[in-house]
């Protein structure tokens, strides 16, 4: 898809989902609450839901609601919302890789620094 086609699609979907002039105050309030406050439910949700798949589905549903609300309020375009999961996945993979390397280095340093007390069984490895 060319840039012009992508932009046309982006604008078309945006206009279809965006709030219209004369939208009721209660609808705008609901959209604002979803866009700005739904994220605060995530820590509470993790204690209520059992199983990773249920939690993942709940997060996906919440993410879709937030994406709709932000497009509806005119804060983001649809392609912004489609790009955010990609960015999240890439960031997660990068930070996970960095964390593994950092943990390995810390464990090596601990092993070297504590070799003498460990050999005398004063501390456990």
SVG drawing of the C-alpha trace seen along z (x, -y; Angstrom):
<svg xmlns="http://www.w3.org/2000/svg" viewBox="-26 -21 64 45">
<polyline fill="none" stroke="black" stroke-width="0.4" points="0.0,0.0 1.4,-3.4 1.8,-6.3 -1.1,-8.1 -3.4,-5.1 -2.3,-4.5 -3.0,-8.2 -6.3,-8.1 -7.3,-5.0 -6.1,-6.6 -8.1,-9.8 -11.2,-7.8 -11.2,-5.6 -10.5,-8.6 -13.4,-10.5 -15.7,-7.5 -14.8,-7.0 -14.3,-10.6 -16.9,-12.4 -19.3,-14.5 -20.3,-18.1 -23.3,-18.0 -22.1,-14.8 -23.8,-14.6 -21.9,-15.6 -22.4,-12.2 -20.9,-10.5 -17.8,-12.7 -17.5,-12.1 -17.6,-8.3 -14.9,-8.6 -12.7,-10.8 -13.1,-8.4 -12.1,-5.5 -9.2,-7.3 -7.8,-8.8 -8.8,-6.5 -9.2,-2.9 -5.4,-2.3 -5.7,-2.7 -7.8,0.5 -5.0,2.8 -3.3,3.3 -6.7,4.1 -7.6,6.4 -4.5,8.5 -5.5,9.5 -9.1,10.4 -8.5,12.5 -6.9,15.9 -4.8,17.2 -2.6,15.4 -5.0,15.8 -7.9,14.2 -5.7,11.4 -4.4,11.0 -7.9,10.9 -9.0,8.3 -5.9,6.2 -6.6,6.5 -10.3,5.5 -9.2,2.5 -6.6,1.5 -9.2,1.6 -11.5,-0.6 -8.8,-3.1 -7.8,-3.2 -11.4,-3.8 -11.8,-6.6 -8.6,-8.3 -9.6,-8.2 -13.1,-9.3 -11.8,-12.3 -9.5,-13.3 -6.3,-12.7 -4.9,-10.0 -5.3,-8.7 -6.0,-5.0 -2.5,-4.2 -1.1,-5.6 -3.2,-3.1 -2.1,-0.2 1.5,-1.2 1.5,-1.2 1.3,2.6 4.2,3.0 6.2,0.4 5.3,2.1 6.4,5.6 9.7,4.2 10.3,2.4 9.4,5.4 11.8,7.6 14.6,5.1 14.2,4.5 13.9,8.3 17.2,8.9 18.9,6.1 17.5,7.4 18.9,10.9 22.3,9.6 22.3,7.3 21.2,10.1 24.1,12.3 26.6,9.6 25.3,9.0 25.5,12.7 29.0,12.9 30.1,9.9 28.4,11.4 30.2,14.7 33.5,13.0 33.0,10.7 31.6,13.4 33.9,16.3 35.9,16.2 32.9,16.2 31.1,18.8 34.0,21.1 34.0,21.0 30.2,21.5 29.5,18.2 27.0,17.3 25.1,19.3 25.7,18.8"/>
</svg>
